[in-house]
Amino acid sequence: MSHASHLPQALPGHPHIARQGATLMIESLPAAELARRFGTPLYVYSRAAIEQAARAYSDAAGDRPIALRYAVKANSSLAILQLLARLGWGFDVVSGGELARVLAAGASADKVVFSGVGKTDAEIAAALRAGVQCINVESLSEVQRVNRVAGETGVSAPVSLRINPDVDPRTHPYISTGLRNNKFGIAQSQARQAYAQCAQLPHLRVLGIDVHIGSQITEIGPYLDALDRVLDLVHDIERDGVRLHHLDLGGGLGIRYADETPPTPAQWIEALSERLQARGQGHRQVLLEPGRSVVGNAGVLLCEVVTLKSSLEKHFAVVDAAMNDLMRPALYEAWQRIEPAQARDGAQALRYDIVGPVCESGDWLGRDRMLDVREGDVLAILSAGAYGMAMASNYNTRPRAAEVLVDGERAQLIRERESLQDLMRGERPLEN
Ligand code: LLP
């Protein structure tokens, strides 16, 4: 490997994460230095990268009637929610917990939509009391439930019905949500009946229609198919006398993990707007719920190589991050790029599986990666800003990682590393 150039070379698809000679930089700070200063495993986010991704959406929306609702599940850390709230974004939440987080981050409730397939009475009541913009209702039974809870709470519930458009998003089966056999949404064939039912119920105020077809979508086609089906339904529903104010088209835009070339937010928004125009619906208020494409490539997970070991068949780099810190490889066999924080000359490069210390063979973070590493080196797992920390657990009684936000030459700790005390809090010894 030669490091002739000392100008920072941004990694493709990862603005603000660059190689400067042998050194991996997050904005103006070397990743290895952050690892030393804050310890590992460590999530590090580039503030500029998040802001750039968020601006790509708001610039593309321009003065069109498009409202941006960040999908909190992708990364729910308070400082990141604050950043987006300051940029004027609203939020898509899927639990009472996420609702509490966005309110704590200073979001205005009237820019919050509440999605999810199994909302409890308590969560619905909390959302109504907070004054959310809309509850995205996912079944005929939930229509009744929201009406009842709204009656008990003494408010009229703003609702949108989530329709399952039966469109194949052509992504991983675990993150497809808009196929007929998925648990999400109301079947298209039941949609008119569901809206008719809403119109009869005293405590509901119908605002719109909602779809979300899946995640890590890398083509425009499935979105346009879903939009067409939504517009067909809108036509029928309005002919039945129900007026719809907004279309919530969900999230799902993919990012570049390896060599994917997903549409940009601008291309996505442009294509949706064109189709709406073409069908005489350009005036409709549209909500979008992007998550991954806002934060995914703004974050890395730093870890330290604890042990190098070789079996007859394989070389393993055992690192101090594991499936509990970053679950995507174990759960979806996801591929995320792995880079040394400080590159060596390549003379001792071997093909490694990068694995964690958790007692499961599924605990791997990368497979068959050519790396020249020694024990004590720091590795960066890229594209870890979305569905990384947000999906972390305490399996094997491992405290969750710390999180740092880099802003130019400044690094701010935005979440302390969990302590063992944190982990045991609330547990009680046997009584007899
Ligand atoms: N809206 C709804 C209703 C959703 O269910 C989701 C994601 C989103 C918006 C945001 O989708 P995004 O823009 O982030 O693709 N853990 C998986 C992804 C699960 C996505 C679930 N729903 C992963 O790591 O790939």
Residues whose N, C-alpha, C, O or C-beta is under 5 A from the ligand:
A	BS01	LLP	A71 A74 S115 I175 H212 G214 S215 Q216 G250 G251 G252 L253 E289 P290 G291 R292 S293 R328 Y387
